[in-house]
Amino acid sequence: MATQSSETARSVDPSASGPPRPAPAADTGKQSRSGGARGQRRAPGGDRRFRFDKHITPYLFIAPFFVVFGVFGLYPLLYTMWVSMHDWEMLGGNQGFVGLENFQRLFGDEDFYNALGNTFSIFLISTVPQLLFALFLAAMLNTSLRGRAFWRASILVPNIVSVVAIGIIFTQFFSNQYGMVNWLLEAVGLEPVDWRGDTWSSQLAVSIMVMWRWAGYNALIYLAAMQGVPKELYESAMLDGASRWRQFWSVTIPSIRPTIIFTVIISTVGGLQLFSEPFMYDAAAGSTDGSGGSQGQFQTLMMLVFRYLNARGDYGYASAVSWVLFIIIALVALLNFAIVRRISSAR
């Protein structure tokens, strides 16, 4: 009877004949999705934690930087602006609101223009040769020298030496009577130079201090960039018959162009804020008021700020000079940013 029933069923329903068919894929996926959704369904508290982790946690990670910047960067900046619009003295404190009077006084001050010119001249004399010399050092350290690790570590030594020691040593080198530089000049038949008295000689002495201190630092940055240049580029250039000089200008320089731009921007900002080297060069001769020589030959803008702030106690005027210096640095940074964008778009 069972055999007759199955034969009857196959004759009525053709799908009942043959091996059993698998379930349709759509149904299987639907069942799988519905089953997975049921398995992965989160509790209401879990959904809230997920949204909090997705939208809030990234801000919590970067918040400490902005908190520290607000306390130690933005607040002093805004407070300096507030002080610059007041007659503020060291002993008497706030003497009242004066508006833009300190800024009007600044643009008629010959000391300000003298310090501004000295800042840009020392910056040009020190930064351009410094970066070129750093490129040369990095290229030499990127070759197969013996004891490369020793030489690479040695060029960073000037950067870790105290700036006080640097000022004392270079003051002895450029001393008018017993300095080593004048002794060498006399040995080759040249007249000794009044290194501290003349404008060009005093600024050259300060620039040599800056170059000696920061050339190795920039050289290490260039060396790190050169290490990332693909060796295949040099091999292709050698197969084309390019000399080492041609490889340097056609392969190395274009490959590390972003790093060069970075060092130019950093050196620009640091050069416009130059203070330690000229101050110590002046302090080694016994002057600690930030005058920058008897006639202000090497007085920079930061030394002018220090002089009005510390020696004369005129906080309002010193704050005005600081804000003008900040605007100058911002303008130069914007100029560098435009140059970077132009070079990047040209590539």
MARNU-407506 format. One record per residue (C-alpha): y, x, z; residue in three letters. Coordinates in steps of 0.2 Angstrom, whole numbers, padded with zeros to 4 digits, always signed. Each point is the difference from the previous one (the first is absolute). Layout:
N
YXZALA;...
***
This chain:
347
+0000+0000+0000MET;+0012+0014+0004ALA;-0004+0008-0017THR;+0004-0016-0009GLN;+0016-0002+0010SER;+0007+0018-0005SER;-0005-0003-0018GLU;+0009-0016+0000THR;+0015+0008+0008ALA;+0001+0014-0013ARG;-0001-0013-0014SER;+0014-0010+0007VAL;+0012+0015+0005ASP;-0001+0015-0012PRO;+0009+0011+0013SER;-0014-0002+0012ALA;-0011+0010-0013SER;-0002+0019+0000GLY;+0005+0012+0014PRO;+0014-0005+0012PRO;+0018+0003-0006ARG;+0012+0010+0011PRO;+0015-0009+0006ALA;+0016+0000-0011PRO;+0011+0015+0003ALA;+0016-0011+0004ALA;-0009-0009+0013ASP;-0007+0016+0008THR;+0018+0008+0000GLY;+0007-0016+0007LYS;-0012+0000+0014GLN;+0002+0019+0003SER;+0019-0002+0001ARG;-0001-0015+0011SER;-0012+0009+0011GLY;+0010+0016+0000GLY;+0016-0010+0004ALA;-0009-0009+0014ARG;-0006+0018+0006GLY;+0017+0008-0001GLN;+0010-0014+0007ARG;+0012+0007+0012ARG;+0005-0007+0017ALA;+0018-0005+0001PRO;+0004+0014+0011GLY;-0008+0012-0012GLY;+0012-0006-0014ASP;+0015+0003+0010ARG;-0005+0017+0004ARG;-0004+0004-0018PHE;+0017-0006-0006ARG;+0009+0010+0014PHE;-0010+0016-0005ASP;+0004-0003-0018LYS;+0019-0003+0002HIS;+0006+0007+0016ILE;-0011+0016+0003THR;+0008+0010-0014PRO;+0017-0002+0007TYR;-0006+0005+0017LEU;-0007+0016-0007PHE;+0017+0005-0008ILE;+0011-0007+0014ALA;+0001+0015+0011PRO;+0008+0010-0014PHE;+0014-0013-0001PHE;+0002-0001+0019VAL;+0002+0018+0001VAL;+0012+0001-0015PHE;+0010-0015+0008GLY;+0002+0009+0016VAL;+0003+0018-0005PHE;+0007-0003-0018GLY;+0008-0016-0003LEU;+0008-0003+0017TYR;+0009+0018+0001PRO;+0006-0003-0018LEU;+0008-0017+0004LEU;+0006+0006+0017TYR;+0008+0015-0009THR;+0009-0012-0012MET;+0006-0010+0015TRP;+0007+0016+0008VAL;+0008+0006-0016SER;+0012-0015+0001MET;+0006+0004+0017HIS;+0010+0013+0009ASP;-0014+0007+0010TRP;+0002+0016+0010GLU;-0012+0010+0010MET;+0008-0002+0017LEU;+0011-0016-0002GLY;-0014-0010-0009GLY;+0005-0015-0011ASN;+0019+0000-0002GLN;+0000-0015-0012GLY;-0004-0007-0017PHE;+0009+0010-0014VAL;-0009-0007-0016GLY;-0001+0012-0014LEU;+0014+0012+0007GLU;-0013+0014+0002ASN;-0006-0002-0018PHE;+0018+0001-0006GLN;+0003+0015+0011ARG;-0015+0008-0007LEU;+0005-0001-0019PHE;+0016+0009+0004GLY;-0008+0014+0010ASP;-0001+0017-0008GLU;-0014+0005+0011ASP;-0011-0014-0006PHE;+0002+0005-0018TYR;-0002+0019+0004ASN;-0017-0005+0009ALA;-0005-0011-0015LEU;+0003+0014-0012GLY;-0009+0012+0011ASN;-0015-0012+0002THR;-0002-0002-0019PHE;+0002+0018-0004SER;-0012+0007+0013ILE;-0012-0014-0006PHE;+0000+0006-0018LEU;+0000+0018+0004ILE;-0015-0002+0011SER;-0010-0014-0007THR;-0002+0004-0019VAL;-0006+0019+0003PRO;-0010-0006+0014GLN;-0010-0013-0010LEU;-0002+0012-0015LEU;-0006+0014+0012PHE;-0012-0012+0008ALA;-0007-0005-0017LEU;-0003+0019-0004PHE;-0009+0003+0017LEU;-0011-0015-0003ALA;-0005+0006-0017ALA;-0004+0017+0007MET;-0010-0008+0014LEU;-0010-0011-0012ASN;-0007+0015-0008THR;-0016+0010+0005SER;+0009+0011+0013LEU;-0010+0010+0013ARG;+0003-0008+0017GLY;+0007-0016-0006ARG;-0002-0009+0016ALA;+0010+0014+0009PHE;+0014-0001-0012TRP;+0001-0019-0001ARG;+0001+0000+0019ALA;+0013+0014+0001SER;+0013-0009-0011ILE;+0001-0013+0013LEU;+0005+0012+0014VAL;+0019-0001-0003PRO;-0001-0019+0002ASN;-0007+0001+0018ILE;+0011+0014+0006VAL;+0014-0007+0012SER;+0016-0002-0009VAL;+0009+0009+0014VAL;-0010+0015-0004ALA;+0004-0002-0018ILE;+0018-0001+0003GLY;+0000+0016+0011ILE;-0010+0010-0012ILE;+0010-0004-0015PHE;+0016+0003+0009THR;-0006+0017+0003GLN;-0004+0002-0018PHE;+0017-0005-0006PHE;+0010+0008+0013SER;+0016+0009-0007ASN;-0002+0016+0010GLN;-0018+0003+0004TYR;-0009-0013-0012GLY;-0015+0006-0010MET;+0007-0009-0016VAL;+0016+0010+0000ASN;-0009+0016+0004TRP;-0011-0003-0016LEU;+0016-0004-0010LEU;+0008+0016+0005GLU;-0016+0010-0003ALA;+0001-0005-0019VAL;+0019+0003-0001GLY;+0007-0017+0003LEU;+0014-0006+0011GLU;-0005-0009+0016PRO;+0003-0019+0001VAL;+0008-0010+0013ASP;-0014-0012+0002TRP;+0008-0011+0013ARG;+0018+0001-0006GLY;-0001-0006-0018ASP;-0005-0017-0006THR;-0012+0005-0014TRP;-0009+0014+0011SER;-0001-0011+0015SER;-0007-0015-0010GLN;-0012+0012-0009LEU;-0007+0007+0017ALA;-0003-0018+0006VAL;-0008-0005-0016SER;-0012+0015+0002ILE;-0005-0006+0017MET;-0004-0017-0007VAL;-0010+0007-0014MET;-0010+0012+0011TRP;-0004-0015+0012ARG;-0005-0013-0013TRP;-0006+0008-0015ALA;-0018+0002+0007GLY;+0000-0018+0005TYR;+0004-0006-0017ASN;-0012+0013-0008ALA;-0015-0008+0010LEU;+0005-0017-0006ILE;+0000+0006-0018TYR;-0017+0010+0003LEU;-0008-0016+0006ALA;+0006-0009-0016ALA;-0006+0014-0011MET;-0017-0001+0008GLN;-0002-0017-0007GLY;+0004+0004-0018VAL;-0017-0002-0010PRO;-0007+0016-0006LYS;-0005-0007-0017GLU;+0019+0000-0004LEU;+0001+0019+0002TYR;-0017+0003-0009GLU;+0007-0011-0015SER;+0016+0010+0000ALA;-0009+0017+0000MET;-0011-0006-0014LEU;+0017-0004-0010ASP;+0005+0018+0004GLY;+0014-0004+0013ALA;+0006+0014+0011SER;+0001-0001+0019ARG;+0019-0003-0001TRP;-0003-0014-0013ARG;-0014-0008+0011GLN;+0012+0000+0014PHE;+0014-0009-0009TRP;-0010-0011-0011SER;-0014-0005+0013VAL;+0005+0004+0017THR;+0018-0006+0001ILE;-0003-0017-0009PRO;-0016-0003+0011SER;+0010+0003+0017ILE;+0016-0008-0006ARG;-0001-0014+0014PRO;-0002+0013+0013THR;+0015+0010-0007ILE;+0011-0016+0001ILE;-0006-0003+0018PHE;+0005+0017+0005THR;+0017-0002-0008VAL;+0003-0016+0009ILE;-0005+0007+0017ILE;+0010+0016-0003SER;+0015-0010-0005THR;-0001-0011+0016VAL;-0003+0016+0011GLY;+0013+0010-0009GLY;+0014-0013+0003LEU;-0005+0000+0019GLN;+0001+0018+0002LEU;+0004+0005+0017PHE;-0012+0012+0009SER;+0002+0016-0011GLU;+0019+0000-0001PRO;+0002-0004+0018PHE;-0012+0014+0006MET;+0009+0012-0012TYR;+0016-0005+0008ASP;-0007+0000+0018ALA;-0007+0017-0002ALA;+0017+0006-0002ALA;+0006-0009+0016GLY;+0007-0016-0007SER;-0009-0016+0006THR;+0013-0013-0005ASP;-0006-0003-0017GLY;+0016+0007-0009SER;-0011+0009-0013GLY;+0010+0017+0000GLY;+0018+0004+0003SER;+0006-0010-0014GLN;-0014-0013-0002GLY;-0008+0010-0014GLN;-0018-0006+0003PHE;+0004-0016+0010GLN;-0011-0014-0006THR;+0002-0019+0003LEU;-0013+0000+0014MET;+0010+0014+0009MET;+0016-0010-0002LEU;-0009-0015+0008VAL;-0006+0012+0014PHE;+0018+0007+0003ARG;+0008-0016+0002TYR;-0014-0007+0010LEU;-0003+0014+0012ASN;+0015+0011+0000ALA;+0014-0013-0002ARG;-0008-0015+0007GLY;+0006-0012-0013ASP;-0015-0011-0002TYR;+0008-0013-0011GLY;+0006+0013-0014TYR;-0017+0009+0001ALA;-0009-0016-0003SER;+0011-0004-0015ALA;-0005+0017-0007VAL;-0018-0004+0003SER;+0001-0016-0009TRP;+0008+0008-0015VAL;-0013+0013+0000LEU;-0013-0014+0000PHE;+0007-0008-0015ILE;+0001+0016-0009ILE;-0018+0003+0003ILE;-0005-0018-0005ALA;+0010+0002-0016LEU;-0009+0016-0004VAL;-0017-0008+0004ALA;+0004-0014-0012LEU;+0004+0013-0013LEU;-0016+0009+0002ASN;-0009-0017+0000PHE;+0008-0004-0017ALA;-0006+0017-0006ILE;-0017-0003+0006VAL;-0001-0017-0009ARG;+0007+0007-0016ARG;-0013+0014+0000ILE;-0014-0012+0004SER;+0005-0012-0014SER;+0001+0015-0012ALA;-0018+0004+0004ARG;
***
